[in-house]
Amino acid sequence: MTKIVTYKEGRLDKYYIPALLIGLKVTLKQFYKTLFLGQSTTINYPEEKREYSQRFRGEHFISVDPAKTENCTACYLCQTVCPADCITIVAGERPPEENPYGVKKEKRPVSFDIDALRCCFCGFCEEACPKDAIKLSRNYELATLNRETAVYDLDHLKREVKGRG
């Protein structure tokens, strides 16, 4: 048989004094670290940049070969696997002058758009790409002044990105 234990609320529990003291303990601990040990938890953002993990997934980009043509073959795998449905691809024929090395790439993206506002930065597009064409950099400064500039087109994705993944 199980013994039922009842808890009798005291006057301190009624006014949340123990919970208040626990919260005050956390606050005083951080205050002590900052004041006497010099360990600040605040980062002065524009001057100091936070170091992120190597696994961090930021801004998208498309890798290009030495002839400055994209490696994407418009296979639609990234568009299919995207859970946020933020990738839109329109495929077209690749002209022969874009094939200087004789490697046959049948298709190329005529239009490749990524809506960064819908993207959840899961990295599925990067994992699904058979040509390693689409990658995510470590750039996390993606603020824009309007929504139209948050939709990245092919020219934006092909540019040189700092901190390549």
Secondary structure, 3 states (H helix, E strand, C coil): CCCCCCCCCCHHHHCCHHHHHHHHHHHHHHHHHHHHHCCCCCCCCCCCCCCCCCCCCCCEEECECCCCCECCCCCCHHHHHCCCCCEEEEEEECCHHHCCCCCCCCEEEEEEEEECCCCCCCCHHHHHCCCCCEEECCCCCCCCCCCHHHEECHHHHHCCCCCCC
